[in-house]
Amino acid sequence: MLRKLTLLFLLCFGMQYAANAQVLDSVSIYIPYGTDTTCPGIQLTFTAVQSNDTFSTTEYHWYTDNVFTGVIIDTFYTTALNDGDSVYCEILYINDLGLLDSAKSNVIIVHRSSAIPPRVLISLTEGSNPGCGAAPLTFTAYPVNGGTAPTYQWMVNDTVIAGADSSTITRYFNAGDSVSLLMVSNSPCAFPTDSAFSWKVGIIHDSLIATNSISVTRNPICFGTLDTFYANIYAPGLSGYSIAWYVDTVLIPSAVGPIFITDSLHDGSKVYCILTDNDACVVNHTTVSNLITITAIPLLDPTLSVLLSAGSNPGCLDSAVTFTASFSNFGTAPASAWLVNGVTVATNTATFTHTYNNGDLVEAQFNITDNGCYYRDTVVTPAVLMIRDSTPVAPLVSLIGNLLVANSAGTYTWYRNGNVIPGATAQTFHPYTLGYYYAIRDTGYCNSAPSNVIYISLLGVSDISGADMKVYPNPTTGILNIEWAHEVSMKMDVYNIIGQGVLHADIVKSTHHEADLSYLPDGNYIVVLRDEEGGKETFKVQVKK
């Protein structure tokens, strides 16, 4: 039972597939367009075309009046058809199931007649009418039932043109001429006559007019920039034409084509071109274009500089510095950037605050963004070299004798009551006025914080005159000699740079004293001498072994 059901299913499926194949797998036939089918004895060509390629092993069978002709290819040639005969094609093929199948084409009914009057048409195939008398015209014959080898005779104004016996004629015509053609058909069914005349075509001569206009790519332009002009011309003559460009009535020798490119225009420059066409058919041999007046906008020169508006350079490594950009002629919305060592670190700001390393290079870059007219669209300032140093430790100032002494060698700026003391730049300073004193160490690149403040409240002690005293050698390797012009009695105290006493001695009625400093380490020391009247002298000595 199961076997019978399976066979029944396959049979139904095959029938359904075959029905579908009849729809999808088909064939059609046609006769080439323009074939003369009406005259008996004329060979006709029929061609078969499959609708798709879902089948294989195709064989064509051609039938006339339902009778197999024996032709089994896709093209059927015949001269034996009569009026009313029918033609179709049947294809045999193997379908997708492997079964033999077939499809029948459309049917073409042939119509024949033994009496068909011949006709001939003529048409202008080269040139124009109306047109210019200086240009030749070509007419071509189109026969109807002309047979296999019709003969032709062209005529102008009903007069035969000798030698004009082909299917075309090319010549110069006069205004008012009429062109016609006599054709003699060799078709066997040409009846009641084998001759046919075409219609007459009248020749009209018309004058040709050249036209010339120009356009420009940009106007206004920025002064000195390129601009392009285009000549939109119509030059109908056949002998060629020329174009000349002018700026302010001056001929531009290098501009000879329909496109003119220049960067030499000024504000108010007037540009035009002249079209020359000397063809005999053209009425206006010289045509001047429209005039374009150029607006050339002067170029602005953007300028940019930077100023140190806060901080110092040279300066301290940990001290921020602010630069401010000063700029002009950058348009409405310039774009800005600040660069450190060539790397952008800030944008769209006219001020820039940053902490730098020694040797950093700072630049400002501004760009034009408004598409205005400028000599340049980007300006970069010269690089500013940042000189930075470590911030020195704030100095410690001591009052040794009558001398203010900073605790480390270097260059200083001394202040009294918050004001700079002009010329006071040494490590020591002798105060002559009451007040509050402090010092700031200056490394040349970076200043320290202020030192401690010492208030000088008593300056009534007289100074020992040093005019009759000699101190030598200074610097010393260890022995320091002090000589006076007369006997003196004094106390001598030697202090290190931070005010610690390192040597004390009494000088009694002597004109010379030798102080041994050889046991002290190299450095600067302060020597203080006090006499019996309270006078005081202070000076600095350097030990250098």
Secondary structure as GFF3:
##gff-version 3
##sequence-region A 1 545
A	DSSP	alpha_helix	2	24	.	.	.	ID=ss1
A	DSSP	beta_strand	27	30	.	.	.	ID=ss2
A	DSSP	beta_strand	44	50	.	.	.	ID=ss3
A	DSSP	beta_strand	56	64	.	.	.	ID=ss4
A	DSSP	beta_strand	67	68	.	.	.	ID=ss5
A	DSSP	beta_strand	75	78	.	.	.	ID=ss6
A	DSSP	beta_strand	86	94	.	.	.	ID=ss7
A	DSSP	beta_strand	100	104	.	.	.	ID=ss8
A	DSSP	beta_strand	108	109	.	.	.	ID=ss9
A	DSSP	beta_strand	119	126	.	.	.	ID=ss10
A	DSSP	beta_strand	137	144	.	.	.	ID=ss11
A	DSSP	beta_strand	151	156	.	.	.	ID=ss12
A	DSSP	beta_strand	159	160	.	.	.	ID=ss13
A	DSSP	beta_strand	168	171	.	.	.	ID=ss14
A	DSSP	beta_strand	178	184	.	.	.	ID=ss15
A	DSSP	beta_strand	195	197	.	.	.	ID=ss16
A	DSSP	beta_strand	201	202	.	.	.	ID=ss17
A	DSSP	beta_strand	211	216	.	.	.	ID=ss18
A	DSSP	beta_strand	221	222	.	.	.	ID=ss19
A	DSSP	beta_strand	227	234	.	.	.	ID=ss20
A	DSSP	beta_strand	242	247	.	.	.	ID=ss21
A	DSSP	beta_strand	250	251	.	.	.	ID=ss22
A	DSSP	beta_strand	259	262	.	.	.	ID=ss23
A	DSSP	beta_strand	270	276	.	.	.	ID=ss24
A	DSSP	beta_strand	286	288	.	.	.	ID=ss25
A	DSSP	beta_strand	292	293	.	.	.	ID=ss26
A	DSSP	beta_strand	296	297	.	.	.	ID=ss27
A	DSSP	beta_strand	303	310	.	.	.	ID=ss28
A	DSSP	beta_strand	315	316	.	.	.	ID=ss29
A	DSSP	beta_strand	321	328	.	.	.	ID=ss30
A	DSSP	beta_strand	335	340	.	.	.	ID=ss31
A	DSSP	beta_strand	343	347	.	.	.	ID=ss32
A	DSSP	beta_strand	351	354	.	.	.	ID=ss33
A	DSSP	beta_strand	361	367	.	.	.	ID=ss34
A	DSSP	beta_strand	378	380	.	.	.	ID=ss35
A	DSSP	beta_strand	384	385	.	.	.	ID=ss36
A	DSSP	beta_strand	388	389	.	.	.	ID=ss37
A	DSSP	beta_strand	397	400	.	.	.	ID=ss38
A	DSSP	beta_strand	403	406	.	.	.	ID=ss39
A	DSSP	beta_strand	411	416	.	.	.	ID=ss40
A	DSSP	beta_strand	419	420	.	.	.	ID=ss41
A	DSSP	beta_strand	428	429	.	.	.	ID=ss42
A	DSSP	beta_strand	435	442	.	.	.	ID=ss43
A	DSSP	beta_strand	454	456	.	.	.	ID=ss44
A	DSSP	beta_strand	469	472	.	.	.	ID=ss45
A	DSSP	beta_strand	479	495	.	.	.	ID=ss46
A	DSSP	beta_strand	501	516	.	.	.	ID=ss47
A	DSSP	beta_strand	523	531	.	.	.	ID=ss48
A	DSSP	beta_strand	536	543	.	.	.	ID=ss49
###
